[in-house]
Amino acid sequence: MKRKRTVFIFVLTIVVSLSINAYAHEIYRVRLFFGLSVPDGSAVSLENWQLFLNEEIVKSFDAFNVVDS
């Protein structure tokens, strides 16, 4: 009986890991680019950028990176 249970758990583990891997290709990467200039020629201050980041971006995404360039 113990051997049957061990084999069952082993097979179940393989099936679960195969089903998880089957959906791995469905992970998407989205890149969003934001600039600090406005079409009228003015600029967005770093304070306004930080406010936008905290009030909009943080609320919209579970995880993200900000890279200054």
PDB file with SEQRES, HELIX, SHEET and CRYST1 records, atoms N, CA, C and O in Angstrom:
SEQRES   1 A   69  MET LYS ARG LYS ARG THR VAL PHE ILE PHE VAL LEU THR          
SEQRES   2 A   69  ILE VAL VAL SER LEU SER ILE ASN ALA TYR ALA HIS GLU          
SEQRES   3 A   69  ILE TYR ARG VAL ARG LEU PHE PHE GLY LEU SER VAL PRO          
SEQRES   4 A   69  ASP GLY SER ALA VAL SER LEU GLU ASN TRP GLN LEU PHE          
SEQRES   5 A   69  LEU ASN GLU GLU ILE VAL LYS SER PHE ASP ALA PHE ASN          
SEQRES   6 A   69  VAL VAL ASP SER                                              
HELIX    1 AA1 LYS A    2  ALA A   22  1                                  21    
HELIX    2 AA2 ALA A   24  GLU A   26  5                                   3    
HELIX    3 AA3 LEU A   46  PHE A   52  1                                   7    
HELIX    4 AA4 LEU A   53  ILE A   57  3                                   5    
HELIX    5 AA5 VAL A   58  SER A   60  1                                   3    
CRYST1    1.000    1.000    1.000  90.00  90.00  90.00 P 1           1          
ATOM      1  N   MET A   1       0.819  -1.197   0.000  1.00  0.00           N  
ATOM      2  CA  MET A   1       0.000   0.000   0.000  1.00  0.00           C  
ATOM      3  C   MET A   1       0.862   1.260   0.000  1.00  0.00           C  
ATOM      4  O   MET A   1       0.567   2.224  -0.706  1.00  0.00           O  
ATOM      5  N   LYS A   2       1.930   1.241   0.799  1.00  0.00           N  
ATOM      6  CA  LYS A   2       2.817   2.404   0.871  1.00  0.00           C  
ATOM      7  C   LYS A   2       3.487   2.657  -0.477  1.00  0.00           C  
ATOM      8  O   LYS A   2       3.659   3.808  -0.878  1.00  0.00           O  
ATOM      9  N   ARG A   3       3.861   1.599  -1.169  1.00  0.00           N  
ATOM     10  CA  ARG A   3       4.503   1.739  -2.487  1.00  0.00           C  
ATOM     11  C   ARG A   3       3.524   2.356  -3.496  1.00  0.00           C  
ATOM     12  O   ARG A   3       3.913   3.212  -4.291  1.00  0.00           O  
ATOM     13  N   LYS A   4       2.260   1.925  -3.467  1.00  0.00           N  
ATOM     14  CA  LYS A   4       1.257   2.474  -4.382  1.00  0.00           C  
ATOM     15  C   LYS A   4       1.061   3.969  -4.134  1.00  0.00           C  
ATOM     16  O   LYS A   4       0.936   4.753  -5.075  1.00  0.00           O  
ATOM     17  N   ARG A   5       1.037   4.351  -2.862  1.00  0.00           N  
ATOM     18  CA  ARG A   5       0.861   5.761  -2.516  1.00  0.00           C  
ATOM     19  C   ARG A   5       2.068   6.574  -2.995  1.00  0.00           C  
ATOM     20  O   ARG A   5       1.903   7.678  -3.514  1.00  0.00           O  
ATOM     21  N   THR A   6       3.257   6.044  -2.827  1.00  0.00           N  
ATOM     22  CA  THR A   6       4.472   6.723  -3.272  1.00  0.00           C  
ATOM     23  C   THR A   6       4.474   6.899  -4.787  1.00  0.00           C  
ATOM     24  O   THR A   6       4.807   7.972  -5.289  1.00  0.00           O  
ATOM     25  N   VAL A   7       4.102   5.846  -5.516  1.00  0.00           N  
ATOM     26  CA  VAL A   7       4.035   5.925  -6.974  1.00  0.00           C  
ATOM     27  C   VAL A   7       2.978   6.929  -7.400  1.00  0.00           C  
ATOM     28  O   VAL A   7       3.202   7.704  -8.330  1.00  0.00           O  
ATOM     29  N   PHE A   8       1.813   6.928  -6.726  1.00  0.00           N  
ATOM     30  CA  PHE A   8       0.752   7.868  -7.049  1.00  0.00           C  
ATOM     31  C   PHE A   8       1.222   9.311  -6.845  1.00  0.00           C  
ATOM     32  O   PHE A   8       0.993  10.164  -7.703  1.00  0.00           O  
ATOM     33  N   ILE A   9       1.870   9.583  -5.728  1.00  0.00           N  
ATOM     34  CA  ILE A   9       2.360  10.946  -5.449  1.00  0.00           C  
ATOM     35  C   ILE A   9       3.412  11.346  -6.476  1.00  0.00           C  
ATOM     36  O   ILE A   9       3.431  12.491  -6.929  1.00  0.00           O  
ATOM     37  N   PHE A  10       4.279  10.421  -6.844  1.00  0.00           N  
ATOM     38  CA  PHE A  10       5.308  10.703  -7.850  1.00  0.00           C  
ATOM     39  C   PHE A  10       4.668  11.069  -9.193  1.00  0.00           C  
ATOM     40  O   PHE A  10       5.048  12.062  -9.814  1.00  0.00           O  
ATOM     41  N   VAL A  11       3.707  10.274  -9.635  1.00  0.00           N  
ATOM     42  CA  VAL A  11       3.025  10.533 -10.909  1.00  0.00           C  
ATOM     43  C   VAL A  11       2.249  11.839 -10.837  1.00  0.00           C  
ATOM     44  O   VAL A  11       2.272  12.619 -11.789  1.00  0.00           O  
ATOM     45  N   LEU A  12       1.571  12.091  -9.738  1.00  0.00           N  
ATOM     46  CA  LEU A  12       0.831  13.338  -9.570  1.00  0.00           C  
ATOM     47  C   LEU A  12       1.769  14.539  -9.636  1.00  0.00           C  
ATOM     48  O   LEU A  12       1.429  15.554 -10.244  1.00  0.00           O  
ATOM     49  N   THR A  13       2.928  14.439  -9.029  1.00  0.00           N  
ATOM     50  CA  THR A  13       3.918  15.517  -9.075  1.00  0.00           C  
ATOM     51  C   THR A  13       4.364  15.790 -10.503  1.00  0.00           C  
ATOM     52  O   THR A  13       4.485  16.949 -10.900  1.00  0.00           O  
ATOM     53  N   ILE A  14       4.608  14.757 -11.268  1.00  0.00           N  
ATOM     54  CA  ILE A  14       5.018  14.926 -12.666  1.00  0.00           C  
ATOM     55  C   ILE A  14       3.904  15.582 -13.473  1.00  0.00           C  
ATOM     56  O   ILE A  14       4.173  16.491 -14.258  1.00  0.00           O  
ATOM     57  N   VAL A  15       2.672  15.146 -13.300  1.00  0.00           N  
ATOM     58  CA  VAL A  15       1.544  15.707 -14.036  1.00  0.00           C  
ATOM     59  C   VAL A  15       1.365  17.184 -13.695  1.00  0.00           C  
ATOM     60  O   VAL A  15       1.158  18.008 -14.586  1.00  0.00           O  
ATOM     61  N   VAL A  16       1.442  17.514 -12.425  1.00  0.00           N  
ATOM     62  CA  VAL A  16       1.285  18.921 -12.018  1.00  0.00           C  
ATOM     63  C   VAL A  16       2.405  19.767 -12.589  1.00  0.00           C  
ATOM     64  O   VAL A  16       2.143  20.859 -13.094  1.00  0.00           O  
ATOM     65  N   SER A  17       3.637  19.306 -12.526  1.00  0.00           N  
ATOM     66  CA  SER A  17       4.740  20.114 -13.047  1.00  0.00           C  
ATOM     67  C   SER A  17       4.667  20.238 -14.567  1.00  0.00           C  
ATOM     68  O   SER A  17       5.042  21.277 -15.111  1.00  0.00           O  
ATOM     69  N   LEU A  18       4.197  19.210 -15.262  1.00  0.00           N  
ATOM     70  CA  LEU A  18       4.027  19.331 -16.709  1.00  0.00           C  
ATOM     71  C   LEU A  18       2.927  20.324 -17.054  1.00  0.00           C  
ATOM     72  O   LEU A  18       3.063  21.084 -18.013  1.00  0.00           O  
ATOM     73  N   SER A  19       1.846  20.328 -16.295  1.00  0.00           N  
ATOM     74  CA  SER A  19       0.761  21.262 -16.591  1.00  0.00           C  
ATOM     75  C   SER A  19       1.176  22.693 -16.281  1.00  0.00           C  
ATOM     76  O   SER A  19       0.755  23.615 -16.980  1.00  0.00           O  
ATOM     77  N   ILE A  20       1.986  22.900 -15.259  1.00  0.00           N  
ATOM     78  CA  ILE A  20       2.481  24.251 -14.964  1.00  0.00           C  
ATOM     79  C   ILE A  20       3.405  24.715 -16.084  1.00  0.00           C  
ATOM     80  O   ILE A  20       3.305  25.860 -16.527  1.00  0.00           O  
ATOM     81  N   ASN A  21       4.295  23.855 -16.546  1.00  0.00           N  
ATOM     82  CA  ASN A  21       5.228  24.223 -17.612  1.00  0.00           C  
ATOM     83  C   ASN A  21       4.515  24.478 -18.932  1.00  0.00           C  
ATOM     84  O   ASN A  21       5.019  25.224 -19.772  1.00  0.00           O  
ATOM     85  N   ALA A  22       3.359  23.874 -19.123  1.00  0.00           N  
ATOM     86  CA  ALA A  22       2.616  24.065 -20.368  1.00  0.00           C  
ATOM     87  C   ALA A  22       2.158  25.509 -20.524  1.00  0.00           C  
ATOM     88  O   ALA A  22       1.975  25.977 -21.647  1.00  0.00           O  
ATOM     89  N   TYR A  23       1.973  26.215 -19.427  1.00  0.00           N  
ATOM     90  CA  TYR A  23       1.516  27.599 -19.485  1.00  0.00           C  
ATOM     91  C   TYR A  23       2.651  28.611 -19.346  1.00  0.00           C  
ATOM     92  O   TYR A  23       2.395  29.815 -19.348  1.00  0.00           O  
ATOM     93  N   ALA A  24       3.874  28.162 -19.227  1.00  0.00           N  
ATOM     94  CA  ALA A  24       5.006  29.073 -19.037  1.00  0.00           C  
ATOM     95  C   ALA A  24       5.174  30.021 -20.216  1.00  0.00           C  
ATOM     96  O   ALA A  24       5.649  31.142 -20.032  1.00  0.00           O  
ATOM     97  N   HIS A  25       4.798  29.603 -21.418  1.00  0.00           N  
ATOM     98  CA  HIS A  25       4.949  30.460 -22.586  1.00  0.00           C  
ATOM     99  C   HIS A  25       3.941  31.603 -22.599  1.00  0.00           C  
ATOM    100  O   HIS A  25       4.033  32.490 -23.447  1.00  0.00           O  
ATOM    101  N   GLU A  26       2.987  31.598 -21.683  1.00  0.00           N  
ATOM    102  CA  GLU A  26       1.959  32.628 -21.646  1.00  0.00           C  
ATOM    103  C   GLU A  26       2.329  33.817 -20.763  1.00  0.00           C  
ATOM    104  O   GLU A  26       1.499  34.699 -20.540  1.00  0.00           O  
ATOM    105  N   ILE A  27       3.545  33.854 -20.265  1.00  0.00           N  
ATOM    106  CA  ILE A  27       3.999  34.992 -19.467  1.00  0.00           C  
ATOM    107  C   ILE A  27       4.458  36.080 -20.435  1.00  0.00           C  
ATOM    108  O   ILE A  27       5.215  35.825 -21.371  1.00  0.00           O  
ATOM    109  N   TYR A  28       3.989  37.276 -20.191  1.00  0.00           N  
ATOM    110  CA  TYR A  28       4.282  38.376 -21.094  1.00  0.00           C  
ATOM    111  C   TYR A  28       5.143  39.423 -20.410  1.00  0.00           C  
ATOM    112  O   TYR A  28       5.069  39.617 -19.197  1.00  0.00           O  
ATOM    113  N   ARG A  29       5.952  40.088 -21.203  1.00  0.00           N  
ATOM    114  CA  ARG A  29       6.730  41.218 -20.731  1.00  0.00           C  
ATOM    115  C   ARG A  29       6.185  42.450 -21.434  1.00  0.00           C  
ATOM    116  O   ARG A  29       6.029  42.468 -22.655  1.00  0.00           O  
ATOM    117  N   VAL A  30       5.904  43.457 -20.665  1.00  0.00           N  
ATOM    118  CA  VAL A  30       5.394  44.711 -21.214  1.00  0.00           C  
ATOM    119  C   VAL A  30       6.390  45.804 -20.865  1.00  0.00           C  
ATOM    120  O   VAL A  30       6.784  45.946 -19.708  1.00  0.00           O  
ATOM    121  N   ARG A  31       6.791  46.565 -21.853  1.00  0.00           N  
ATOM    122  CA  ARG A  31       7.689  47.684 -21.617  1.00  0.00           C  
ATOM    123  C   ARG A  31       6.937  48.975 -21.879  1.00  0.00           C  
ATOM    124  O   ARG A  31       6.370  49.177 -22.953  1.00  0.00           O  
ATOM    125  N   LEU A  32       6.944  49.832 -20.892  1.00  0.00           N  
ATOM    126  CA  LEU A  32       6.325  51.141 -21.017  1.00  0.00           C  
ATOM    127  C   LEU A  32       7.419  52.186 -20.865  1.00  0.00           C  
ATOM    128  O   LEU A  32       8.255  52.097 -19.966  1.00  0.00           O  
ATOM    129  N   PHE A  33       7.407  53.166 -21.740  1.00  0.00           N  
ATOM    130  CA  PHE A  33       8.395  54.226 -21.699  1.00  0.00           C  
ATOM    131  C   PHE A  33       7.702  55.546 -21.399  1.00  0.00           C  
ATOM    132  O   PHE A  33       6.756  55.934 -22.084  1.00  0.00           O  
ATOM    133  N   PHE A  34       8.179  56.226 -20.375  1.00  0.00           N  
ATOM    134  CA  PHE A  34       7.638  57.529 -20.008  1.00  0.00           C  
ATOM    135  C   PHE A  34       8.755  58.550 -20.094  1.00  0.00           C  
ATOM    136  O   PHE A  34       9.875  58.300 -19.649  1.00  0.00           O  
ATOM    137  N   GLY A  35       8.447  59.690 -20.664  1.00  0.00           N  
ATOM    138  CA  GLY A  35       9.420  60.764 -20.735  1.00  0.00           C  
ATOM    139  C   GLY A  35       9.051  61.882 -19.778  1.00  0.00           C  
ATOM    140  O   GLY A  35       7.950  61.907 -19.228  1.00  0.00           O  
ATOM    141  N   LEU A  36       9.970  62.792 -19.588  1.00  0.00           N  
ATOM    142  CA  LEU A  36       9.733  63.921 -18.697  1.00  0.00           C  
ATOM    143  C   LEU A  36       9.448  65.204 -19.457  1.00  0.00           C  
ATOM    144  O   LEU A  36       9.451  66.284 -18.866  1.00  0.00           O  
ATOM    145  N   SER A  37       9.202  65.106 -20.753  1.00  0.00           N  
ATOM    146  CA  SER A  37       8.861  66.313 -21.518  1.00  0.00           C  
ATOM    147  C   SER A  37       7.404  66.238 -21.953  1.00  0.00           C  
ATOM    148  O   SER A  37       6.830  65.159 -22.102  1.00  0.00           O  
ATOM    149  N   VAL A  38       6.823  67.420 -22.153  1.00  0.00           N  
ATOM    150  CA  VAL A  38       5.414  67.556 -22.511  1.00  0.00           C  
ATOM    151  C   VAL A  38       5.364  68.166 -23.914  1.00  0.00           C  
ATOM    152  O   VAL A  38       6.243  68.952 -24.266  1.00  0.00           O  
ATOM    153  N   PRO A  39       4.353  67.820 -24.725  1.00  0.00           N  
ATOM    154  CA  PRO A  39       4.305  68.326 -26.101  1.00  0.00           C  
ATOM    155  C   PRO A  39       4.408  69.854 -26.235  1.00  0.00           C  
ATOM    156  O   PRO A  39       4.881  70.345 -27.260  1.00  0.00           O  
ATOM    157  N   ASP A  40       3.976  70.605 -25.224  1.00  0.00           N  
ATOM    158  CA  ASP A  40       4.053  72.066 -25.330  1.00  0.00           C  
ATOM    159  C   ASP A  40       5.455  72.608 -25.049  1.00  0.00           C  
ATOM    160  O   ASP A  40       5.668  73.820 -25.076  1.00  0.00           O  
ATOM    161  N   GLY A  41       6.411  71.716 -24.779  1.00  0.00           N  
ATOM    162  CA  GLY A  41       7.799  72.134 -24.562  1.00  0.00           C  
ATOM    163  C   GLY A  41       8.179  72.214 -23.095  1.00  0.00           C  
ATOM    164  O   GLY A  41       9.360  72.340 -22.772  1.00  0.00           O  
ATOM    165  N   SER A  42       7.215  72.144 -22.212  1.00  0.00           N  
ATOM    166  CA  SER A  42       7.539  72.179 -20.784  1.00  0.00           C  
ATOM    167  C   SER A  42       8.032  70.808 -20.332  1.00  0.00           C  
ATOM    168  O   SER A  42       8.065  69.857 -21.113  1.00  0.00           O  
ATOM    169  N   ALA A  43       8.411  70.724 -19.073  1.00  0.00           N  
ATOM    170  CA  ALA A  43       8.953  69.467 -18.553  1.00  0.00           C  
ATOM    171  C   ALA A  43       8.178  69.037 -17.322  1.00  0.00           C  
ATOM    172  O   ALA A  43       7.576  69.857 -16.629  1.00  0.00           O  
ATOM    173  N   VAL A  44       8.202  67.731 -17.060  1.00  0.00           N  
ATOM    174  CA  VAL A  44       7.599  67.165 -15.864  1.00  0.00           C  
ATOM    175  C   VAL A  44       8.666  67.184 -14.773  1.00  0.00           C  
ATOM    176  O   VAL A  44       9.778  66.694 -14.972  1.00  0.00           O  
ATOM    177  N   SER A  45       8.323  67.748 -13.629  1.00  0.00           N  
ATOM    178  CA  SER A  45       9.292  67.793 -12.532  1.00  0.00           C  
ATOM    179  C   SER A  45       9.469  66.394 -11.945  1.00  0.00           C  
ATOM    180  O   SER A  45       8.616  65.523 -12.115  1.00  0.00           O  
ATOM    181  N   LEU A  46      10.583  66.194 -11.259  1.00  0.00           N  
ATOM    182  CA  LEU A  46      10.814  64.900 -10.617  1.00  0.00           C  
ATOM    183  C   LEU A  46       9.781  64.644  -9.518  1.00  0.00           C  
ATOM    184  O   LEU A  46       9.427  63.494  -9.259  1.00  0.00           O  
ATOM    185  N   GLU A  47       9.292  65.712  -8.869  1.00  0.00           N  
ATOM    186  CA  GLU A  47       8.230  65.555  -7.873  1.00  0.00           C  
ATOM    187  C   GLU A  47       6.941  65.042  -8.524  1.00  0.00           C  
ATOM    188  O   GLU A  47       6.288  64.141  -7.997  1.00  0.00           O  
ATOM    189  N   ASN A  48       6.584  65.625  -9.674  1.00  0.00           N  
ATOM    190  CA  ASN A  48       5.376  65.173 -10.381  1.00  0.00           C  
ATOM    191  C   ASN A  48       5.525  63.747 -10.894  1.00  0.00           C  
ATOM    192  O   ASN A  48       4.569  62.972 -10.865  1.00  0.00           O  
ATOM    193  N   TRP A  49       6.711  63.402 -11.359  1.00  0.00           N  
ATOM    194  CA  TRP A  49       6.964  62.033 -11.817  1.00  0.00           C  
ATOM    195  C   TRP A  49       6.784  61.055 -10.653  1.00  0.00           C  
ATOM    196  O   TRP A  49       6.128  60.024 -10.805  1.00  0.00           O  
ATOM    197  N   GLN A  50       7.365  61.375  -9.493  1.00  0.00           N  
ATOM    198  CA  GLN A  50       7.262  60.497  -8.327  1.00  0.00           C  
ATOM    199  C   GLN A  50       5.806  60.365  -7.875  1.00  0.00           C  
ATOM    200  O   GLN A  50       5.374  59.283  -7.478  1.00  0.00           O  
ATOM    201  N   LEU A  51       5.059  61.455  -7.935  1.00  0.00           N  
ATOM    202  CA  LEU A  51       3.645  61.429  -7.587  1.00  0.00           C  
ATOM    203  C   LEU A  51       2.868  60.530  -8.545  1.00  0.00           C  
ATOM    204  O   LEU A  51       2.047  59.721  -8.113  1.00  0.00           O  
ATOM    205  N   PHE A  52       3.128  60.672  -9.852  1.00  0.00           N  
ATOM    206  CA  PHE A  52       2.491  59.822 -10.861  1.00  0.00           C  
ATOM    207  C   PHE A  52       2.861  58.359 -10.637  1.00  0.00           C  
ATOM    208  O   PHE A  52       2.006  57.476 -10.705  1.00  0.00           O  
ATOM    209  N   LEU A  53       4.127  58.113 -10.373  1.00  0.00           N  
ATOM    210  CA  LEU A  53       4.602  56.745 -10.141  1.00  0.00           C  
ATOM    211  C   LEU A  53       3.869  56.119  -8.953  1.00  0.00           C  
ATOM    212  O   LEU A  53       3.393  54.987  -9.037  1.00  0.00           O  
ATOM    213  N   ASN A  54       3.782  56.851  -7.861  1.00  0.00           N  
ATOM    214  CA  ASN A  54       3.153  56.311  -6.649  1.00  0.00           C  
ATOM    215  C   ASN A  54       1.645  56.184  -6.770  1.00  0.00           C  
ATOM    216  O   ASN A  54       1.069  55.233  -6.243  1.00  0.00           O  
ATOM    217  N   GLU A  55       0.995  57.110  -7.446  1.00  0.00           N  
ATOM    218  CA  GLU A  55      -0.465  57.092  -7.505  1.00  0.00           C  
ATOM    219  C   GLU A  55      -1.037  56.263  -8.647  1.00  0.00           C  
ATOM    220  O   GLU A  55      -2.162  55.776  -8.537  1.00  0.00           O  
ATOM    221  N   GLU A  56      -0.307  56.088  -9.725  1.00  0.00           N  
ATOM    222  CA  GLU A  56      -0.829  55.368 -10.892  1.00  0.00           C  
ATOM    223  C   GLU A  56      -0.117  54.043 -11.141  1.00  0.00           C  
ATOM    224  O   GLU A  56      -0.763  52.997 -11.209  1.00  0.00           O  
ATOM    225  N   ILE A  57       1.173  54.077 -11.275  1.00  0.00           N  
ATOM    226  CA  ILE A  57       1.933  52.877 -11.658  1.00  0.00           C  
ATOM    227  C   ILE A  57       1.898  51.829 -10.541  1.00  0.00           C  
ATOM    228  O   ILE A  57       1.621  50.658 -10.801  1.00  0.00           O  
ATOM    229  N   VAL A  58       2.174  52.240  -9.313  1.00  0.00           N  
ATOM    230  CA  VAL A  58       2.210  51.292  -8.194  1.00  0.00           C  
ATOM    231  C   VAL A  58       0.863  50.608  -8.024  1.00  0.00           C  
ATOM    232  O   VAL A  58       0.814  49.421  -7.703  1.00  0.00           O  
ATOM    233  N   LYS A  59      -0.219  51.326  -8.231  1.00  0.00           N  
ATOM    234  CA  LYS A  59      -1.555  50.751  -8.081  1.00  0.00           C  
ATOM    235  C   LYS A  59      -1.936  49.829  -9.234  1.00  0.00           C  
ATOM    236  O   LYS A  59      -2.818  48.984  -9.082  1.00  0.00           O  
ATOM    237  N   SER A  60      -1.285  49.980 -10.375  1.00  0.00           N  
ATOM    238  CA  SER A  60      -1.668  49.228 -11.571  1.00  0.00           C  
ATOM    239  C   SER A  60      -0.887  47.940 -11.789  1.00  0.00           C  
ATOM    240  O   SER A  60      -1.370  47.043 -12.480  1.00  0.00           O  
ATOM    241  N   PHE A  61       0.308  47.826 -11.216  1.00  0.00           N  
ATOM    242  CA  PHE A  61       1.164  46.675 -11.485  1.00  0.00           C  
ATOM    243  C   PHE A  61       1.613  46.021 -10.188  1.00  0.00           C  
ATOM    244  O   PHE A  61       1.903  46.703  -9.205  1.00  0.00           O  
ATOM    245  N   ASP A  62       1.667  44.696 -10.195  1.00  0.00           N  
ATOM    246  CA  ASP A  62       2.142  43.962  -9.022  1.00  0.00           C  
ATOM    247  C   ASP A  62       3.642  44.121  -8.833  1.00  0.00           C  
ATOM    248  O   ASP A  62       4.125  44.209  -7.704  1.00  0.00           O  
ATOM    249  N   ALA A  63       4.368  44.157  -9.926  1.00  0.00           N  
ATOM    250  CA  ALA A  63       5.822  44.287  -9.864  1.00  0.00           C  
ATOM    251  C   ALA A  63       6.297  45.057 -11.096  1.00  0.00           C  
ATOM    252  O   ALA A  63       5.731  44.929 -12.181  1.00  0.00           O  
ATOM    253  N   PHE A  64       7.322  45.841 -10.910  1.00  0.00           N  
ATOM    254  CA  PHE A  64       7.867  46.602 -12.030  1.00  0.00           C  
ATOM    255  C   PHE A  64       9.251  47.123 -11.664  1.00  0.00           C  
ATOM    256  O   PHE A  64       9.639  47.123 -10.496  1.00  0.00           O  
ATOM    257  N   ASN A  65       9.980  47.561 -12.666  1.00  0.00           N  
ATOM    258  CA  ASN A  65      11.276  48.195 -12.501  1.00  0.00           C  
ATOM    259  C   ASN A  65      11.236  49.559 -13.146  1.00  0.00           C  
ATOM    260  O   ASN A  65      10.601  49.747 -14.183  1.00  0.00           O  
ATOM    261  N   VAL A  66      11.906  50.500 -12.539  1.00  0.00           N  
ATOM    262  CA  VAL A  66      12.064  51.827 -13.126  1.00  0.00           C  
ATOM    263  C   VAL A  66      13.550  52.000 -13.412  1.00  0.00           C  
ATOM    264  O   VAL A  66      14.387  51.863 -12.519  1.00  0.00           O  
ATOM    265  N   VAL A  67      13.866  52.304 -14.669  1.00  0.00           N  
ATOM    266  CA  VAL A  67      15.251  52.514 -15.065  1.00  0.00           C  
ATOM    267  C   VAL A  67      15.380  53.925 -15.584  1.00  0.00           C  
ATOM    268  O   VAL A  67      14.741  54.291 -16.570  1.00  0.00           O  
ATOM    269  N   ASP A  68      16.207  54.724 -14.924  1.00  0.00           N  
ATOM    270  CA  ASP A  68      16.473  56.074 -15.399  1.00  0.00           C  
ATOM    271  C   ASP A  68      17.475  55.990 -16.552  1.00  0.00           C  
ATOM    272  O   ASP A  68      18.472  55.273 -16.476  1.00  0.00           O  
ATOM    273  N   SER A  69      17.193  56.720 -17.595  1.00  0.00           N  
ATOM    274  CA  SER A  69      18.147  56.706 -18.707  1.00  0.00           C  
ATOM    275  C   SER A  69      18.241  58.070 -19.321  1.00  0.00           C  
ATOM    276  O   SER A  69      18.994  58.266 -20.275  1.00  0.00           O  
TER     277      SER A  69                                                      
END                                                                             
